[in-house]
Amino acid sequence: MLRRTFLGTAAALATVLAPMGALAADFPSRDIRVIVPWGAGGGTDGIVRKITTIAEKSLDGATMYVENIEGGISATGVGQLMTARPDGYTIGALTYDSVVTVPWQGMLPTYKMDKLKLIARITSEPDAIIVDANSDYQSLGDLIDAAKADPGKIRIGIQNLGGRIHLTLLQLQELTGAQFKIISYPGGAAPQKEAILSDEVDVVITSLGDFSSLLEDGTTRGLVEFGSTPNPTYDVPLAKDEGVDLENGSFIVMAAPADTPDDVVAKIEGAYKAAFDSDEFQQWVAKVGVTPDWIGTDGVTEWADEASGVLFEKMDALAEAGVLSK
């Protein structure tokens, strides 16, 4: 009886596993869903849509379609990715909050990074302070002086409380002694754009790429960027050159469910690498204030583990000091 049960189980497993192997050999044979865990219209959405449109040209005519799934500082969309069938027909984009904020906060007990297989990092995006084009603040020094002179008066728009941008602001306040009135706009950069256009806030923190359209048409301007090298698109000072030693920012990493076959992942990685290297993408990304920054499947997981480890230590220290809540 036990032997028959064992053999029956083995047969059932063979039935389940065989189609996955066939799918890997024939991949892709149908449309591929690409989850963006942020709202439509933000920087992440725009970048993922652009590179995905180019990448699908390398996948034998299969259509790749982007689906925006907002909520939980990206956890809702990434959670769907984690539980999707590991056949390559559902992939998604991860950002800083997906890799750092949500795991550190322990927001969902079922949210584990080992449920994902990272495909590649495609961009790096330092945080930046952006102001209305007519703002009186001409430098980071001007803004800090005003915030120290009148604590809590200057309205600064961030995205999610407890997220990456909030961390950048908390560190800025700690380093400079400035105090801002923090207003949160969950859901990505789109609500921040509306807030600065309607004068609900005086300044915002996000990436320059998130505000590329408003920077290009002169509606807003970058005041400072928290990066290590000058922005390839916009002439914006670095915080370290303004006397504030602070670097932080996001990135975009493509990922699949953990058990997705390696040869399927290799095909997806190849399509995105071809798109990344294309003149079309390189010329486009050079106009939106984002640094193209490729790490492939062979190195992206190690990079993500090291980066998140360093940030977890920094966030733990801020939590111990009472600056950040967990």
C-alpha positions in Angstrom: 0.0 0.0 0.0 2.8 2.4 1.0 4.7 1.4 -2.2 1.6 2.1 -4.4 1.1 5.5 -2.7 4.7 6.4 -3.3 4.5 5.4 -6.9 1.3 7.2 -7.4 2.8 10.4 -5.9 5.8 10.1 -8.2 3.6 9.7 -11.2 1.5 12.7 -10.1 4.7 14.8 -9.7 5.9 13.7 -13.1 2.6 14.9 -14.6 3.0 18.3 -12.9 6.6 18.7 -13.8 6.5 17.6 -17.4 4.4 20.5 -18.6 6.8 23.0 -16.9 9.7 21.5 -18.9 7.6 21.8 -22.1 6.8 25.3 -21.2 10.5 26.1 -20.8 11.3 24.6 -24.2 8.5 26.5 -26.0 8.7 29.7 -24.1 7.1 32.1 -24.9 3.9 30.7 -26.4 1.5 33.3 -25.0 1.4 36.8 -23.6 3.6 37.8 -20.6 2.2 39.8 -17.7 4.6 42.4 -16.2 3.5 43.7 -12.8 4.4 47.2 -11.8 3.6 47.6 -8.1 3.1 51.4 -8.3 0.5 53.6 -10.0 0.4 54.5 -13.7 2.2 57.7 -14.6 5.1 57.6 -12.2 8.8 57.1 -13.1 8.9 53.4 -12.4 5.9 52.8 -14.6 7.3 54.8 -17.5 10.7 53.1 -17.4 9.3 49.6 -17.2 6.8 50.2 -20.0 9.5 51.6 -22.2 12.1 48.9 -21.8 9.4 46.2 -21.9 8.0 47.4 -25.2 11.5 47.1 -26.7 12.2 43.7 -24.9 9.1 42.0 -26.4 10.6 42.4 -29.8 13.1 39.7 -28.8 10.5 37.2 -27.6 9.2 35.6 -30.9 6.2 37.9 -31.2 4.8 37.4 -27.7 3.1 40.4 -26.2 4.3 41.8 -22.9 1.7 43.8 -21.1 2.1 46.0 -18.0 -0.4 45.8 -15.1 -0.3 48.4 -12.3 -1.1 46.9 -8.9 -0.8 49.6 -6.2 -0.8 49.3 -2.4 1.3 48.4 0.6 4.4 50.4 -0.5 4.6 48.0 -3.5 3.9 44.9 -1.3 0.5 44.2 -2.9 1.9 43.8 -6.5 5.1 42.1 -5.4 3.0 39.7 -3.3 1.0 38.7 -6.4 4.3 38.1 -8.2 5.6 35.9 -5.4 2.5 33.6 -5.6 2.2 33.6 -9.4 2.8 30.4 -11.3 6.6 30.1 -11.9 6.4 29.6 -15.7 7.8 33.0 -17.0 4.4 34.3 -17.9 4.2 36.6 -14.9 7.2 38.8 -14.0 7.4 42.1 -12.2 9.4 45.2 -11.3 10.9 45.7 -7.8 12.0 49.0 -6.4 13.9 50.0 -3.2 10.7 49.7 -1.1 10.1 46.2 -2.5 13.6 45.0 -1.5 14.2 47.1 1.6 11.2 48.9 3.2 8.6 46.1 3.1 10.9 43.3 4.4 12.4 45.6 7.1 9.0 46.7 8.3 7.8 43.1 8.4 4.5 44.3 6.9 3.4 40.9 5.6 4.5 37.6 7.2 4.2 35.8 3.9 6.4 38.4 2.1 9.8 36.7 1.6 12.5 37.7 -0.9 13.5 34.1 -1.4 10.1 33.6 -3.1 11.6 35.6 -6.0 14.3 35.0 -8.6 15.9 38.2 -9.6 16.5 38.7 -13.3 18.4 41.9 -13.6 18.8 45.5 -12.3 18.2 48.0 -15.1 18.4 51.5 -13.5 19.7 53.4 -10.5 17.8 56.5 -9.4 19.1 58.8 -6.6 16.6 60.7 -4.6 16.4 64.5 -5.2 14.6 67.6 -3.9 12.5 69.2 -6.6 10.9 72.7 -6.3 8.5 74.8 -8.4 10.4 76.7 -11.1 9.4 80.0 -9.4 10.5 78.9 -5.9 12.6 81.2 -3.8 14.9 78.3 -2.8 17.9 78.4 -5.1 20.1 75.9 -3.3 19.9 73.2 -0.6 21.4 75.8 1.8 18.5 78.2 1.2 16.0 75.4 1.9 17.8 74.2 5.1 18.2 77.7 6.4 14.5 78.4 5.9 13.4 75.1 7.5 15.6 75.8 10.6 14.4 79.4 10.9 10.7 78.3 10.9 10.5 74.7 12.0 7.6 72.7 10.6 6.4 75.4 8.2 7.9 74.3 4.9 5.6 71.6 3.4 7.6 68.7 1.9 5.8 66.0 -0.1 7.1 62.4 0.2 5.5 59.2 -0.9 4.9 56.5 1.7 5.5 57.0 5.4 8.3 54.6 6.4 9.4 54.2 2.8 12.7 55.1 1.1 12.0 58.8 0.5 10.8 59.2 4.1 14.2 57.7 5.2 16.1 60.2 3.1 14.2 63.1 4.6 14.7 61.8 8.2 18.4 61.5 7.6 18.5 65.0 6.0 16.7 66.4 9.1 19.1 64.6 11.4 22.2 65.7 9.6 21.2 69.4 9.2 18.8 70.2 12.2 16.1 71.3 9.7 12.5 70.5 10.5 9.8 70.1 7.7 6.1 69.6 7.7 5.9 66.2 6.1 2.9 65.4 3.8 2.6 61.8 2.5 1.3 60.9 -1.0 1.2 57.1 -1.2 1.1 55.5 -4.6 4.2 56.8 -6.3 5.2 60.1 -7.9 2.0 60.9 -9.8 0.3 62.4 -6.6 3.4 64.3 -5.8 3.3 66.0 -9.2 -0.3 67.0 -8.6 0.6 68.3 -5.1 3.4 70.6 -6.4 1.3 71.8 -9.3 -1.6 72.8 -7.0 0.7 74.3 -4.4 -0.2 71.8 -1.7 3.5 71.5 -1.0 6.5 73.7 -1.3 9.0 71.0 -2.3 9.0 67.2 -2.9 11.6 64.4 -2.6 11.6 61.7 -5.3 13.9 60.9 -8.2 14.5 63.4 -11.0 13.3 60.7 -13.4 9.9 60.7 -11.7 9.5 64.4 -12.6 11.1 64.3 -16.0 8.2 65.8 -17.9 7.8 68.7 -15.5 11.6 69.3 -15.5 11.7 69.2 -19.3 8.9 71.8 -19.7 10.4 74.1 -17.1 7.5 73.8 -14.6 9.8 72.5 -11.9 13.6 72.3 -11.3 15.9 70.1 -9.4 17.4 71.7 -6.3 19.8 68.9 -5.2 20.4 65.2 -5.8 21.4 62.6 -3.2 23.7 60.6 -5.5 27.4 59.8 -5.9 27.9 61.0 -9.5 26.4 63.9 -11.5 23.1 63.2 -13.1 23.5 62.3 -16.8 20.6 64.4 -17.9 20.1 67.3 -15.5 22.6 69.8 -14.2 21.7 69.4 -10.5 24.2 69.8 -7.6 25.0 66.8 -5.5 24.2 67.0 -1.8 27.8 66.1 -0.9 29.0 69.1 -2.9 26.6 71.3 -0.9 28.0 70.1 2.4 25.5 67.3 3.3 27.0 63.8 3.2 23.9 61.9 2.3 23.2 59.4 -0.5 20.1 57.4 -1.1 17.9 56.4 -3.9 15.9 53.7 -5.7 16.5 51.2 -8.6 14.4 49.0 -10.8 15.0 45.2 -10.7 13.1 42.8 -12.8 12.1 39.5 -11.1 10.1 36.3 -11.5 8.7 33.7 -9.0 11.4 31.7 -7.4 10.9 28.4 -9.2 10.8 29.8 -12.7 13.0 27.6 -14.8 16.5 29.0 -15.4 16.3 28.7 -19.1 13.1 30.7 -19.1 14.7 33.4 -16.9 17.7 33.4 -19.3 15.4 34.1 -22.2 13.7 37.0 -20.3 17.1 38.3 -19.2 18.3 38.2 -22.8 15.3 40.1 -24.1 15.8 42.9 -21.4 19.5 43.0 -22.0 18.9 43.5 -25.7 16.4 46.2 -24.9 18.8 47.8 -22.4 21.6 47.9 -25.0 19.4 49.3 -27.8 20.0 52.8 -29.1 16.3 53.4 -28.6 16.4 52.8 -24.8 19.7 54.4 -24.2 18.7 57.6 -26.1 15.3 57.6 -24.3 16.7 57.1 -20.8 19.3 59.8 -21.3 16.4 62.3 -21.5 14.6 61.3 -18.3 17.2 61.8 -15.6 17.8 58.1 -14.8 21.1 56.2 -14.8 21.0 53.0 -16.9 22.8 50.6 -14.6 22.7 46.9 -15.6 23.5 43.9 -13.3 22.5 40.6 -14.8 21.1 37.4 -13.3 24.6 36.2 -12.2 25.2 39.2 -9.9 21.9 40.9 -9.1 20.9 38.8 -6.1 24.3 39.2 -4.4 24.1 43.0 -5.0 20.6 43.1 -3.6 21.5 41.1 -0.5 24.5 43.3 0.2 22.6 46.6 -0.4 19.7 45.6 1.8 21.9 44.4 4.6 23.7 47.8 4.8 20.4 49.7 4.7 18.8 47.4 7.3 21.7 48.3 9.7 21.2 52.0 9.0 17.4 51.8 9.6 17.8 49.8 12.8 20.1 52.5 14.1 17.5 55.2 13.2 14.8 53.2 14.9 16.9 52.8 18.0 17.5 56.5 18.1 13.7 57.0 17.8 14.0 58.7 14.4 12.3 56.0 12.4 9.4 53.7 13.5 9.3 50.1 12.7 
